[in-house]
Amino acid sequence: MSAITPEMVAAHQLTEAEYQKIVAILGREPTYTELGIFGVMWSEHCSYKSSRLHLKKLPTRSKVVVQGPGENAGIVDIGDGYAIAFKIESHNHPSFIEPFQGAATGVGGILRDIFTMGARPIAVMDALRFGPLDDPETGSRNRRILTGVVAGIAHYGNCFGVPTVGGETQFEASYSGNPLVNVFALGVFKKSDIFYARAAGVGNPVIYVGAKTGKDGIHGASMASAEFTEESKQKRPNVQVGDPFMEKLLLEACLEAMRTGAIVGIQDMGAAGLTCSTCEMGSRGNVGIEIDLQYVPQREAGMTPYEIMLSESQERMLLVAEKGREEEVFAVFRKWGLDAATIGVVTNDGMLRVKDHGRVVAEIPNRALADDAPIYDRPYTKPFRKAPMEPPPGFYVPRDYNDCLKTILASGDVCSKRWIWEQYDYQVRTNTLEGPGGDAAIVRIKETGKSVAMALDGNGRYCHLDPREGAKLLVAECCRNLSTVGALPVAATNNLNFGNPERPEIMAQLVETIEGMAEACAFFETPITGGNVSLYNETLGEPIYPTPVLGIVGVLETRTPVGIHFRNDARVVLLLGGLGSSDPVRMGGTQFAKAVVQAEWGLPPALDMEYEKRVQAAVREIVREGLVESAHDLSDGGLAVALAECSFGEAGVGAFVNLESALDPATLLFHEGPSRVLLSTAEPERVEAVARRHGVEALRIGVTAAGRFRISNHGADLVNLDLPELKQVWENGLENLLHA
Amino acid sequence: MKFGVIVFPGSNCDHDAWYAITRNLGQQAEMIWHDSATLGDVDAVILPGGFSYGDYLRCGAIAKFSPVMKAVKEFAAAGGLVAGICNGFQILVESGLLPGALIRNRNLRFICRTVDLEVETTNSPFTCNATQGQILRIPIAHGEGCYVADERTLDELEAEDRVLFRYVDNPNGSLRNIAGILNRGRNVMGMMPHPERASDPLMGSTDGLVILQSMVSAHALSFP
């Protein structure tokens, strides 16, 4: 066997110190296969070695959390004997190299995380970030990446038969060389039917099911743990190819096999494939696993042990069955036309032992591999930021606010994303009560009379200006989204997308974000039950904005949702939470700054978490009591944009709003102060009574009006537009950018 | 009345059809696995939506070789009611039970959207409870739903009153705005829109129920 050279160690992205730790664990030099196994398991992607120390600060428990971080997905009790499993994961790097397959396999991977626990996936959402579509230099590539990613998500989710019910899409220059594709999935099951990824029972067979192993995706996890360079474009073969039909069969077969009662533990093969699934299942169960690679179903002849162990071929699962009941499992997989083979056995020695035709090629203590990865306390300083604190002179220029509103509504971040979400089947399984375009998606659980609401939010801009405050705003916004549809937020999953943690000012972004998120998640009682960290999102030394993405879930009674759109003429429009306030410094992260002033500066909006919580409690009660005909929270673009979005329903009902405020017009119309929700109602007194009881302002700002869109301050028009024309601007925004 | 819902590997609207029939319509339904050689005692057959066998070759092209399709053909030949929805329509076309073909949408993208359909004929067991010209709001969700056929076939479909539904605002480029058709015996129908998704008040529309209710009425008439 060839000796390990420093070049081989470096090629596996292991440091000299890490290599010495491996030698100490093994008590000898590793074999080449073992080096490969350590390389992937100790990669940033699999080991969280830069973030783990800080992730511990996040709250992870509550009365309803059944399973927190550490399993394939978090689990929350939703009552009536049912539970939901959910998680978010990134597929950023593969989606840059090969957008269609990169995004498709991102969907495939997170779906497996859900059904490996025994839950049937019932919803997917995506948080997408790209470079500007109309940039003269990078625009054409950004457009190609967006269309590829969207088609890939549609291809996989639609064929698999899970509805893609919502998400978000944003654009910033920092994502040009580094798009973000974060996929969230949620499944439902009976609480009694939960399966864990733990091996148990010495002598029990270890069974491989699903697609055959090929050479695709080798080193995917390590690729996802490095910055992009010119060479990265050569790494296309590292991206796997997805087969959603195979995954659909795997889903049905796994759920059916679980019902036999013969399965002890099960885990999907995702990043680091067979390596990760064997050592993690062994480590969690405090047992050893011995496999012989000759029994692994293979797509091509002549694969080396190294390649088989590191392959990231999709649509594969590893399970441990009760000894003597293998045939019950095999019968199910035969029915679905899938490969299933016993490849090994559970042992009592705590080792991962890999044989090839009886010859040992790797022998490593499971626990050392899965849990003893190095943990780094990386140095951090002040968060990296490129923006000045004071606004540019252009901020103070008087403007035509009709034009400002149209510019913001046509911009990539704010415009209608219909072009994207119409490519997703958001209705399959006939549970989608509220699909894309609402504040939160609502999916009913047919079995219980309850529904699950879910929202995804991220805001790289706020977090760039102030990671700690940005993270808190994010939690508040996501919880507000759920409260606005009447749901109580109960738990969260996070995807932390950052640059290179070895740079202290990037590490500082990560640390401050996690601490801000921890504080807000504790305050809003939404523990983090799992998630994903994606680091090294840099291309040629340019880091992305610090971009935490949060998925929060809530529970509500099944009923027809209220929706965001004004439905009837002559209803009172109320602004719950009041007009709020801002100042020039805090306008620097808004959509007004981005789309109109075309600059970034200052700080994100100020958040009062106590007040926010009261506003959310009030809106939940108002919506649940059926006191309003529409409810929509204010976020990107502030009051004017939220009013426009409320007016873009099928009914064609807009509003005539008259404000009495001392704020300057741009701030009044477009500031993004949180804790505000727009309501339309025929019973304003009852709404006001609820607001009063919660100690929250409920300001009557106008009335709904068919076909009209008018906002004035002290009786003087700021915005006065024909509603159908305004809606067109918003509807056509994305397509215009795509054809730029 | 008992409906049989055929389940191919890759069907994913099978359960939605089952739910609409049993819960919203209040009739019986039974799942029939694709390798079954018989249909049992069902009174009507639904071929549901989805991606049978992954539809990697051509939608429905592999499903037509499924053992159950032989039984479906015999059932149809004997006058049994067969309704193909979305992928089911594609399979019926591939099997030769209905004329024409379904090709990629005009914009080359998958489209999920609720559309307006106009009922073209009530002279069928699938629309007998509807009214001529009635507008139904029913979702579509397909990548290959553009209905095409040669001019003679299209003329024939119209002359024989076999166009069941037309799109009011054609979403996918279907010739003559065709959204659903009948066979010559008027007992086999295919449509791209999903009536099972418009059967529950919570889903925003119950306009799809009239199609399932028509099948129940037609069945009651033929077996009084």
Interface residues (C-beta under 8 A of the other chain):
Chain A: A151 A154 N158 C159 F160 G161 D243 P244 F245 M246 K248 L249 W336 G337 W421 E422 Q423 Y424 D425 Y426 Q427 V428 R429 T430 T432 L433 R444 K446 T558 R559 T560
Chain B: P9 G10 N12 C13 H15 D16 Y19 A20 G49 G50 F51 Y53 G54 D55 Y56 R109 F110 I111 C112 R113 P139 A141 G143 H194 E196 R197 S199 D200 P201 L202 M203
